[in-house]
Amino acid sequence: MSNEITDWTLMRFFLEVARAGSLVGAKEPLGASQPTIGRRIAEFEAEVGTKVFIRTNYGVDLTPAGRRLFVLAEKMESLARAVKIEATGVANLSGVVRCTVTDGIGGYWLPLMLEKFHAAHPNVTVDVKVCNSGEIPDLSRREADLTVTYRPPTDPDVCVLAEDVAIGMPMAARSYLEQYGQPSCLENLLEHRFCAHDMHFGAVGPWARLAGLLQHHQQIVYRSNSSLAVCQAVRRGLGISYMPIGVMDREPDLVFFDLDDYAPQVPFWLVCHRDVKDIPSVRAMVDYIKESLFQGLAGSLSRRSPSA
C-alpha cells in the first residue's frame, strides 16, 4: 500500500462528513448525492488503510483513528487556504463565514452592521444560522465558524474572542403607556399585559427574579423563543417586556423605564474553534463583530445607562 494519498478530494469528503455527523448532512456542503459520498468515504478508508467512521442509528461517529486524521486533515485544509490567499492577496478575501447566533443578533443586529463589512469584503458571504440562546453549535465538528454563546465555553479547543454583558430593562410602546400607564414597581407588572421571551422563565441566573413573578402573572399575552417576535409584539403595543437597552437606539417609539433597579445582566461570548480563528475571512469578520457588536452597538447596548 502506498504511503501517499493519491486523491486529495477524498480529504474534503472526510472532513465534511465528520463535521456534519452523517452522510445526509454532508450533501449540501459537498454538492453530492448520498451514494456518491458513501462511495468516496469508502475510497478514503481504502487510501488510509483504516476505518474512520462508525455507523450509528443517528449518522456516523469518528473512530479513534478517524479523530486523529480529522485533526491532521483540518490542518491541511487551513494550509491549502493559506496557499490560495498568499497567491491571490488578502485584499481579495472570499468564501463563506458561518455564524450561528440567536435571532436577536442574526436578525436584528448583524444586518445593520454588515454594510460596512461588505463594502470592504464584497466577496465574503456571511451565512447566518439562528439558534436558541441555550444552544451552542459543536465547533469541533465545524457546525459554525463563529458563534455568540450565553454560557462560558468549556471546550479547550474553543477560543474566546470577545465578551460583554447585555443589560435588560423593561420597555413598552408609547401607545401602550398612554393607554395603560407605566408600572411603578416590579410587582406592578402583574397588573399589566406582558410579552415574554422563553429566557424570562429561567429559574436560575439573572432572570430568576422576573421568572418568579411571571409564575403568578395572569396577563402574559404573548410568549416566544424569538427576540424579534417579542420586540415586534411590544412595538405594536401588546404589552410590556424586558429587552437589551441598546434597542432604544433603534426603536424611538419604545420607552425604557426602571422598576426597583432590577436590570438583569446577561454575559455573552464571541467564540470560535482555534483552528479557524486565523483564516483571513473569519478573522476579518471577527474584527468587525468585535468592533461593532462588542464595542459599538452592543457596547452601548450593554454598558450605557438608559438615560444616556
C-alpha positions as YAML, in Angstrom:
chain: A
units: angstrom
residues:
- id: 1
  name: MET
  ca: [0.00, 0.00, 0.00]
- id: 2
  name: SER
  ca: [1.32, 3.47, -0.88]
- id: 3
  name: ASN
  ca: [2.05, 5.90, 1.95]
- id: 4
  name: GLU
  ca: [0.66, 8.77, -0.10]
- id: 5
  name: ILE
  ca: [-2.93, 9.88, -0.70]
- id: 6
  name: THR
  ca: [-3.49, 9.87, -4.44]
- id: 7
  name: ASP
  ca: [-6.82, 11.76, -4.47]
- id: 8
  name: TRP
  ca: [-6.88, 14.83, -2.23]
- id: 9
  name: THR
  ca: [-10.59, 15.46, -2.88]
- id: 10
  name: LEU
  ca: [-11.27, 12.45, -0.65]
- id: 11
  name: MET
  ca: [-9.97, 14.50, 2.27]
- id: 12
  name: ARG
  ca: [-12.72, 17.07, 1.80]
- id: 13
  name: PHE
  ca: [-15.38, 14.35, 1.76]
- id: 14
  name: PHE
  ca: [-13.95, 13.01, 5.00]
- id: 15
  name: LEU
  ca: [-13.92, 16.46, 6.63]
- id: 16
  name: GLU
  ca: [-17.47, 17.42, 5.67]
- id: 17
  name: VAL
  ca: [-18.97, 14.09, 6.77]
- id: 18
  name: ALA
  ca: [-17.11, 14.34, 10.08]
- id: 19
  name: ARG
  ca: [-18.39, 17.87, 10.61]
- id: 20
  name: ALA
  ca: [-21.98, 17.00, 9.68]
- id: 21
  name: GLY
  ca: [-22.02, 13.74, 11.62]
- id: 22
  name: SER
  ca: [-23.81, 12.00, 8.76]
- id: 23
  name: LEU
  ca: [-23.68, 11.36, 5.03]
- id: 24
  name: VAL
  ca: [-27.01, 13.14, 4.58]
- id: 25
  name: GLY
  ca: [-25.79, 16.23, 6.44]
- id: 26
  name: ALA
  ca: [-22.75, 16.48, 4.16]
- id: 27
  name: LYS
  ca: [-24.81, 16.52, 0.93]
- id: 28
  name: GLU
  ca: [-25.25, 20.31, 0.81]
- id: 29
  name: PRO
  ca: [-21.65, 21.43, 1.51]
- id: 30
  name: LEU
  ca: [-20.27, 18.76, -0.84]
- id: 31
  name: GLY
  ca: [-22.87, 19.16, -3.56]
- id: 32
  name: ALA
  ca: [-23.00, 15.39, -3.97]
- id: 33
  name: SER
  ca: [-25.56, 12.63, -3.51]
- id: 34
  name: GLN
  ca: [-25.54, 10.32, -0.51]
- id: 35
  name: PRO
  ca: [-24.42, 7.25, -2.55]
- id: 36
  name: THR
  ca: [-21.55, 9.28, -4.03]
- id: 37
  name: ILE
  ca: [-20.47, 10.45, -0.59]
- id: 38
  name: GLY
  ca: [-20.62, 6.91, 0.76]
- id: 39
  name: ARG
  ca: [-18.51, 5.66, -2.13]
- id: 40
  name: ARG
  ca: [-15.93, 8.41, -1.66]
- id: 41
  name: ILE
  ca: [-15.67, 7.71, 2.07]
- id: 42
  name: ALA
  ca: [-15.07, 4.02, 1.29]
- id: 43
  name: GLU
  ca: [-12.31, 5.10, -1.11]
- id: 44
  name: PHE
  ca: [-10.80, 7.33, 1.56]
- id: 45
  name: GLU
  ca: [-10.78, 4.48, 4.07]
- id: 46
  name: ALA
  ca: [-9.08, 2.30, 1.48]
- id: 47
  name: GLU
  ca: [-6.49, 5.04, 0.86]
- id: 48
  name: VAL
  ca: [-5.59, 5.45, 4.55]
- id: 49
  name: GLY
  ca: [-5.93, 1.77, 5.34]
- id: 50
  name: THR
  ca: [-8.28, 2.05, 8.30]
- id: 51
  name: LYS
  ca: [-11.91, 2.68, 9.23]
- id: 52
  name: VAL
  ca: [-12.54, 6.34, 10.00]
- id: 53
  name: PHE
  ca: [-16.26, 6.18, 10.81]
- id: 54
  name: ILE
  ca: [-18.56, 4.01, 12.89]
- id: 55
  name: ARG
  ca: [-22.12, 3.88, 11.55]
- id: 56
  name: THR
  ca: [-24.79, 4.62, 14.18]
- id: 57
  name: ASN
  ca: [-28.58, 4.97, 14.21]
- id: 58
  name: TYR
  ca: [-28.10, 8.75, 14.04]
- id: 59
  name: GLY
  ca: [-25.34, 9.00, 11.45]
- id: 60
  name: VAL
  ca: [-21.62, 8.41, 11.90]
- id: 61
  name: ASP
  ca: [-19.05, 8.84, 14.66]
- id: 62
  name: LEU
  ca: [-15.31, 9.10, 14.20]
- id: 63
  name: THR
  ca: [-13.21, 6.12, 15.19]
- id: 64
  name: PRO
  ca: [-10.07, 6.80, 17.29]
- id: 65
  name: ALA
  ca: [-8.07, 6.71, 14.05]
- id: 66
  name: GLY
  ca: [-10.65, 8.98, 12.41]
- id: 67
  name: ARG
  ca: [-10.28, 11.55, 15.20]
- id: 68
  name: ARG
  ca: [-6.52, 11.63, 14.73]
- id: 69
  name: LEU
  ca: [-6.91, 12.01, 10.98]
- id: 70
  name: PHE
  ca: [-9.52, 14.73, 11.44]
- id: 71
  name: VAL
  ca: [-7.00, 16.94, 13.28]
- id: 72
  name: LEU
  ca: [-4.42, 16.45, 10.53]
- id: 73
  name: ALA
  ca: [-6.97, 16.97, 7.76]
- id: 74
  name: GLU
  ca: [-8.09, 20.29, 9.23]
- id: 75
  name: LYS
  ca: [-4.51, 21.50, 9.41]
- id: 76
  name: MET
  ca: [-4.06, 20.53, 5.78]
- id: 77
  name: GLU
  ca: [-7.25, 22.37, 4.87]
- id: 78
  name: SER
  ca: [-6.00, 25.52, 6.64]
- id: 79
  name: LEU
  ca: [-2.68, 25.30, 4.81]
- id: 80
  name: ALA
  ca: [-4.48, 24.93, 1.49]
- id: 81
  name: ARG
  ca: [-6.48, 28.09, 2.23]
- id: 82
  name: ALA
  ca: [-3.28, 29.90, 3.19]
- id: 83
  name: VAL
  ca: [-1.67, 28.94, -0.13]
- id: 84
  name: LYS
  ca: [-4.58, 30.36, -2.09]
- id: 85
  name: ILE
  ca: [-4.70, 33.53, -0.02]
- id: 86
  name: GLU
  ca: [-0.97, 34.06, -0.37]
- id: 87
  name: ALA
  ca: [-1.32, 33.71, -4.12]
- id: 88
  name: THR
  ca: [-4.34, 35.99, -4.56]
- id: 89
  name: GLY
  ca: [-3.69, 38.53, -1.82]
- id: 90
  name: VAL
  ca: [-5.57, 39.30, 1.37]
- id: 91
  name: ALA
  ca: [-7.37, 42.24, -0.24]
- id: 92
  name: ASN
  ca: [-9.38, 39.76, -2.34]
- id: 93
  name: LEU
  ca: [-10.96, 37.85, 0.54]
- id: 94
  name: SER
  ca: [-13.70, 35.47, -0.47]
- id: 95
  name: GLY
  ca: [-15.54, 32.47, 0.87]
- id: 96
  name: VAL
  ca: [-18.22, 31.78, 3.44]
- id: 97
  name: VAL
  ca: [-18.12, 32.69, 7.12]
- id: 98
  name: ARG
  ca: [-20.71, 30.65, 9.01]
- id: 99
  name: CYS
  ca: [-22.21, 32.30, 12.08]
- id: 100
  name: THR
  ca: [-24.65, 30.58, 14.43]
- id: 101
  name: VAL
  ca: [-26.33, 33.15, 16.66]
- id: 102
  name: THR
  ca: [-29.69, 33.96, 18.23]
- id: 103
  name: ASP
  ca: [-32.27, 35.65, 16.05]
- id: 104
  name: GLY
  ca: [-31.84, 38.82, 18.06]
- id: 105
  name: ILE
  ca: [-28.23, 39.09, 16.89]
- id: 106
  name: GLY
  ca: [-28.59, 37.42, 13.49]
- id: 107
  name: GLY
  ca: [-31.86, 39.09, 12.52]
- id: 108
  name: TYR
  ca: [-31.77, 42.38, 14.40]
- id: 109
  name: TRP
  ca: [-28.16, 43.49, 14.90]
- id: 110
  name: LEU
  ca: [-25.93, 41.85, 12.29]
- id: 111
  name: PRO
  ca: [-27.78, 43.07, 9.14]
- id: 112
  name: LEU
  ca: [-27.47, 46.64, 10.40]
- id: 113
  name: MET
  ca: [-23.71, 46.26, 10.81]
- id: 114
  name: LEU
  ca: [-22.84, 44.38, 7.65]
- id: 115
  name: GLU
  ca: [-23.00, 47.23, 5.16]
- id: 116
  name: LYS
  ca: [-19.54, 48.45, 6.16]
- id: 117
  name: PHE
  ca: [-18.15, 44.90, 6.27]
- id: 118
  name: HIS
  ca: [-19.36, 44.07, 2.77]
- id: 119
  name: ALA
  ca: [-18.08, 47.36, 1.42]
- id: 120
  name: ALA
  ca: [-14.63, 46.17, 2.44]
- id: 121
  name: HIS
  ca: [-15.13, 42.47, 1.64]
- id: 122
  name: PRO
  ca: [-17.80, 42.16, -1.09]
- id: 123
  name: ASN
  ca: [-16.88, 38.57, -1.95]
- id: 124
  name: VAL
  ca: [-17.37, 37.15, 1.53]
- id: 125
  name: THR
  ca: [-20.74, 35.50, 2.21]
- id: 126
  name: VAL
  ca: [-21.97, 35.69, 5.81]
- id: 127
  name: ASP
  ca: [-24.06, 32.54, 6.34]
- id: 128
  name: VAL
  ca: [-26.20, 33.05, 9.45]
- id: 129
  name: LYS
  ca: [-27.98, 30.18, 11.19]
- id: 130
  name: VAL
  ca: [-30.36, 31.04, 14.02]
- id: 131
  name: CYS
  ca: [-30.39, 29.10, 17.29]
- id: 132
  name: ASN
  ca: [-31.95, 29.46, 20.72]
- id: 133
  name: SER
  ca: [-29.94, 31.22, 23.42]
- id: 134
  name: GLY
  ca: [-29.35, 27.93, 25.24]
- id: 135
  name: GLU
  ca: [-27.95, 26.16, 22.17]
- id: 136
  name: ILE
  ca: [-24.27, 26.01, 21.31]
- id: 137
  name: PRO
  ca: [-23.14, 24.62, 17.96]
- id: 138
  name: ASP
  ca: [-20.46, 21.94, 18.08]
- id: 139
  name: LEU
  ca: [-17.47, 23.92, 16.91]
- id: 140
  name: SER
  ca: [-15.24, 20.84, 16.97]
- id: 141
  name: ARG
  ca: [-17.46, 19.42, 14.20]
- id: 142
  name: ARG
  ca: [-17.39, 22.76, 12.40]
- id: 143
  name: GLU
  ca: [-21.11, 23.33, 12.74]
- id: 144
  name: ALA
  ca: [-20.16, 27.00, 12.68]
- id: 145
  name: ASP
  ca: [-17.11, 29.19, 12.29]
- id: 146
  name: LEU
  ca: [-18.30, 31.75, 14.82]
- id: 147
  name: THR
  ca: [-20.97, 31.80, 17.47]
- id: 148
  name: VAL
  ca: [-22.16, 34.03, 20.27]
- id: 149
  name: THR
  ca: [-22.90, 31.97, 23.36]
- id: 150
  name: TYR
  ca: [-24.59, 32.86, 26.61]
- id: 151
  name: ARG
  ca: [-22.73, 30.19, 28.57]
- id: 152
  name: PRO
  ca: [-18.98, 30.30, 29.25]
- id: 153
  name: PRO
  ca: [-17.24, 27.91, 26.83]
- id: 154
  name: THR
  ca: [-15.52, 24.91, 28.41]
- id: 155
  name: ASP
  ca: [-14.04, 23.20, 25.35]
- id: 156
  name: PRO
  ca: [-10.24, 23.71, 25.45]
- id: 157
  name: ASP
  ca: [-10.21, 23.98, 21.65]
- id: 158
  name: VAL
  ca: [-12.66, 26.90, 21.66]
- id: 159
  name: CYS
  ca: [-11.18, 30.41, 21.71]
- id: 160
  name: VAL
  ca: [-12.91, 33.35, 23.39]
- id: 161
  name: LEU
  ca: [-12.56, 36.29, 21.03]
- id: 162
  name: ALA
  ca: [-14.61, 38.86, 22.94]
- id: 163
  name: GLU
  ca: [-17.00, 39.05, 25.86]
- id: 164
  name: ASP
  ca: [-19.53, 41.54, 27.14]
- id: 165
  name: VAL
  ca: [-22.70, 41.88, 29.21]
- id: 166
  name: ALA
  ca: [-26.16, 42.73, 27.89]
- id: 167
  name: ILE
  ca: [-28.35, 44.68, 30.30]
- id: 168
  name: GLY
  ca: [-32.09, 44.12, 30.16]
- id: 169
  name: MET
  ca: [-34.69, 46.64, 31.25]
- id: 170
  name: PRO
  ca: [-38.48, 46.88, 30.97]
- id: 171
  name: MET
  ca: [-39.86, 48.63, 27.92]
- id: 172
  name: ALA
  ca: [-43.17, 49.35, 26.29]
- id: 173
  name: ALA
  ca: [-44.54, 51.22, 23.30]
- id: 174
  name: ARG
  ca: [-45.55, 54.81, 23.89]
- id: 175
  name: SER
  ca: [-49.04, 53.89, 22.73]
- id: 176
  name: TYR
  ca: [-49.31, 51.21, 25.43]
- id: 177
  name: LEU
  ca: [-48.13, 53.55, 28.19]
- id: 178
  name: GLU
  ca: [-50.53, 56.25, 27.06]
- id: 179
  name: GLN
  ca: [-53.43, 53.82, 27.30]
- id: 180
  name: TYR
  ca: [-52.49, 51.76, 30.38]
- id: 181
  name: GLY
  ca: [-49.94, 53.85, 32.25]
- id: 182
  name: GLN
  ca: [-46.46, 52.91, 33.45]
- id: 183
  name: PRO
  ca: [-45.93, 50.43, 36.29]
- id: 184
  name: SER
  ca: [-44.31, 51.95, 39.37]
- id: 185
  name: CYS
  ca: [-42.55, 48.85, 40.66]
- id: 186
  name: LEU
  ca: [-41.73, 45.32, 39.58]
- id: 187
  name: GLU
  ca: [-44.76, 43.91, 41.38]
- id: 188
  name: ASN
  ca: [-46.97, 46.23, 39.31]
- id: 189
  name: LEU
  ca: [-46.13, 44.13, 36.23]
- id: 190
  name: LEU
  ca: [-48.79, 41.72, 37.49]
- id: 191
  name: GLU
  ca: [-51.37, 44.39, 36.63]
- id: 192
  name: HIS
  ca: [-50.07, 44.86, 33.09]
- id: 193
  name: ARG
  ca: [-50.05, 42.79, 29.94]
- id: 194
  name: PHE
  ca: [-46.67, 41.14, 29.45]
- id: 195
  name: CYS
  ca: [-44.88, 39.87, 26.35]
- id: 196
  name: ALA
  ca: [-42.49, 37.14, 27.45]
- id: 197
  name: HIS
  ca: [-39.41, 35.58, 25.93]
- id: 198
  name: ASP
  ca: [-38.68, 31.99, 26.95]
- id: 199
  name: MET
  ca: [-35.47, 33.15, 28.63]
- id: 200
  name: HIS
  ca: [-37.54, 35.24, 31.07]
- id: 201
  name: PHE
  ca: [-38.62, 32.00, 32.74]
- id: 202
  name: GLY
  ca: [-35.11, 30.93, 33.75]
- id: 203
  name: ALA
  ca: [-35.40, 29.90, 37.41]
- id: 204
  name: VAL
  ca: [-31.64, 30.23, 37.90]
- id: 205
  name: GLY
  ca: [-29.47, 33.13, 36.81]
- id: 206
  name: PRO
  ca: [-30.14, 36.79, 36.00]
- id: 207
  name: TRP
  ca: [-33.80, 36.24, 35.08]
- id: 208
  name: ALA
  ca: [-34.73, 34.35, 38.26]
- id: 209
  name: ARG
  ca: [-36.46, 37.30, 39.91]
- id: 210
  name: LEU
  ca: [-38.61, 38.01, 36.87]
- id: 211
  name: ALA
  ca: [-39.30, 34.29, 36.41]
- id: 212
  name: GLY
  ca: [-40.69, 34.08, 39.95]
- id: 213
  name: LEU
  ca: [-43.03, 36.98, 39.22]
- id: 214
  name: LEU
  ca: [-44.19, 35.57, 35.88]
- id: 215
  name: GLN
  ca: [-45.26, 32.32, 37.57]
- id: 216
  name: HIS
  ca: [-48.18, 34.27, 39.04]
- id: 217
  name: HIS
  ca: [-48.85, 36.54, 36.07]
- id: 218
  name: GLN
  ca: [-52.35, 36.28, 34.63]
- id: 219
  name: GLN
  ca: [-51.84, 38.51, 31.58]
- id: 220
  name: ILE
  ca: [-48.98, 37.01, 29.59]
- id: 221
  name: VAL
  ca: [-50.48, 37.94, 26.26]
- id: 222
  name: TYR
  ca: [-47.57, 36.84, 24.07]
- id: 223
  name: ARG
  ca: [-44.71, 34.38, 24.52]
- id: 224
  name: SER
  ca: [-41.99, 33.32, 22.08]
- id: 225
  name: ASN
  ca: [-38.45, 31.97, 21.89]
- id: 226
  name: SER
  ca: [-37.76, 34.70, 19.31]
- id: 227
  name: SER
  ca: [-36.41, 38.08, 20.42]
- id: 228
  name: LEU
  ca: [-37.50, 39.55, 17.10]
- id: 229
  name: ALA
  ca: [-41.06, 38.33, 17.60]
- id: 230
  name: VAL
  ca: [-41.29, 39.65, 21.17]
- id: 231
  name: CYS
  ca: [-39.89, 43.01, 20.10]
- id: 232
  name: GLN
  ca: [-42.46, 43.29, 17.33]
- id: 233
  name: ALA
  ca: [-45.27, 42.43, 19.74]
- id: 234
  name: VAL
  ca: [-44.14, 45.17, 22.10]
- id: 235
  name: ARG
  ca: [-43.77, 47.66, 19.23]
- id: 236
  name: ARG
  ca: [-47.40, 47.00, 18.33]
- id: 237
  name: GLY
  ca: [-48.48, 47.89, 21.87]
- id: 238
  name: LEU
  ca: [-49.41, 44.39, 23.04]
- id: 239
  name: GLY
  ca: [-47.68, 44.73, 26.38]
- id: 240
  name: ILE
  ca: [-44.51, 45.28, 28.38]
- id: 241
  name: SER
  ca: [-41.33, 43.21, 28.12]
- id: 242
  name: TYR
  ca: [-37.66, 43.17, 29.09]
- id: 243
  name: MET
  ca: [-35.17, 43.89, 26.28]
- id: 244
  name: PRO
  ca: [-31.49, 44.90, 25.97]
- id: 245
  name: ILE
  ca: [-31.21, 48.64, 26.46]
- id: 246
  name: GLY
  ca: [-29.49, 49.12, 23.10]
- id: 247
  name: VAL
  ca: [-32.85, 48.60, 21.42]
- id: 248
  name: MET
  ca: [-33.70, 52.18, 22.39]
- id: 249
  name: ASP
  ca: [-31.22, 53.43, 19.78]
- id: 250
  name: ARG
  ca: [-33.23, 51.77, 17.02]
- id: 251
  name: GLU
  ca: [-36.80, 51.97, 18.29]
- id: 252
  name: PRO
  ca: [-37.74, 55.58, 19.13]
- id: 253
  name: ASP
  ca: [-41.35, 54.60, 19.83]
- id: 254
  name: LEU
  ca: [-40.31, 52.31, 22.68]
- id: 255
  name: VAL
  ca: [-39.84, 53.67, 26.19]
- id: 256
  name: PHE
  ca: [-37.44, 52.13, 28.71]
- id: 257
  name: PHE
  ca: [-38.03, 52.67, 32.42]
- id: 258
  name: ASP
  ca: [-36.73, 51.43, 35.76]
- id: 259
  name: LEU
  ca: [-38.54, 49.02, 38.07]
- id: 260
  name: ASP
  ca: [-36.92, 48.58, 41.51]
- id: 261
  name: ASP
  ca: [-33.42, 48.85, 39.99]
- id: 262
  name: TYR
  ca: [-33.89, 45.36, 38.50]
- id: 263
  name: ALA
  ca: [-31.79, 45.22, 35.34]
- id: 264
  name: PRO
  ca: [-30.63, 41.65, 34.63]
- id: 265
  name: GLN
  ca: [-27.08, 41.43, 33.29]
- id: 266
  name: VAL
  ca: [-26.58, 38.63, 30.79]
- id: 267
  name: PRO
  ca: [-22.96, 37.82, 29.86]
- id: 268
  name: PHE
  ca: [-22.21, 36.68, 26.31]
- id: 269
  name: TRP
  ca: [-19.10, 35.50, 24.47]
- id: 270
  name: LEU
  ca: [-17.95, 35.55, 20.85]
- id: 271
  name: VAL
  ca: [-16.12, 32.26, 20.26]
- id: 272
  name: CYS
  ca: [-14.67, 30.08, 17.52]
- id: 273
  name: HIS
  ca: [-12.56, 26.93, 17.20]
- id: 274
  name: ARG
  ca: [-8.86, 27.67, 17.46]
- id: 275
  name: ASP
  ca: [-8.18, 26.16, 14.03]
- id: 276
  name: VAL
  ca: [-10.34, 28.69, 12.18]
- id: 277
  name: LYS
  ca: [-9.57, 31.93, 14.00]
- id: 278
  name: ASP
  ca: [-6.66, 32.75, 11.68]
- id: 279
  name: ILE
  ca: [-8.49, 32.08, 8.42]
- id: 280
  name: PRO
  ca: [-8.42, 35.58, 6.88]
- id: 281
  name: SER
  ca: [-12.13, 35.81, 6.05]
- id: 282
  name: VAL
  ca: [-13.05, 34.60, 9.54]
- id: 283
  name: ARG
  ca: [-10.53, 36.93, 11.13]
- id: 284
  name: ALA
  ca: [-11.96, 39.87, 9.18]
- id: 285
  name: MET
  ca: [-15.45, 39.02, 10.42]
- id: 286
  name: VAL
  ca: [-14.20, 38.59, 13.98]
- id: 287
  name: ASP
  ca: [-12.53, 42.00, 13.93]
- id: 288
  name: TYR
  ca: [-15.67, 43.61, 12.58]
- id: 289
  name: ILE
  ca: [-18.01, 41.95, 15.10]
- id: 290
  name: LYS
  ca: [-15.69, 42.85, 17.97]
- id: 291
  name: GLU
  ca: [-15.62, 46.47, 16.86]
- id: 292
  name: SER
  ca: [-19.29, 46.91, 16.02]
- id: 293
  name: LEU
  ca: [-21.16, 44.49, 18.28]
- id: 294
  name: PHE
  ca: [-18.98, 44.23, 21.35]
- id: 295
  name: GLN
  ca: [-17.53, 47.75, 21.36]
- id: 296
  name: GLY
  ca: [-20.06, 49.58, 19.22]
- id: 297
  name: LEU
  ca: [-23.77, 48.82, 19.22]
- id: 298
  name: ALA
  ca: [-23.57, 46.13, 21.87]
- id: 299
  name: GLY
  ca: [-21.09, 48.13, 23.88]
- id: 300
  name: SER
  ca: [-23.66, 50.88, 24.13]
- id: 301
  name: LEU
  ca: [-26.35, 48.23, 24.23]
- id: 302
  name: SER
  ca: [-24.79, 46.60, 27.24]
- id: 303
  name: ARG
  ca: [-22.95, 49.31, 29.12]
- id: 304
  name: ARG
  ca: [-24.87, 52.54, 28.76]
- id: 305
  name: SER
  ca: [-27.32, 53.92, 31.23]
- id: 306
  name: PRO
  ca: [-30.86, 54.03, 29.77]
- id: 307
  name: SER
  ca: [-30.97, 57.75, 30.43]
- id: 308
  name: ALA
  ca: [-27.78, 58.40, 28.46]
...
